[in-house]
Amino acid sequence: MNSPKITLLTLRQLIERIGLSKSAIYRRMDPKEKLYDPTFPRPVKMGETTSRWIESEVDDWLEHLICEQRGNAA
């Protein structure tokens, strides 16, 4: 059985890909923050201090954000 390849992004790669700062990313993941976004991709914990984001989930989030802002809800 061939499983689809999963590509993981580091925080640095995520920052580069979506153009948000580290603090802006973490504010989107914190329900207590004004910028909280429940649709923002959650990281995969690889250890106590290491997290990665699934590239396809990030791409889906970006696509949804763009469509939503342009009135083409996906």
Secondary structure, 3 states (H helix, E strand, C coil): CCCCCCCEECHHHHHHHHCCCHHHHHHHHCCCCCCCCCCCCCCEECCCCCEEEEHHHHHHHHHHHHHHHCCCCC
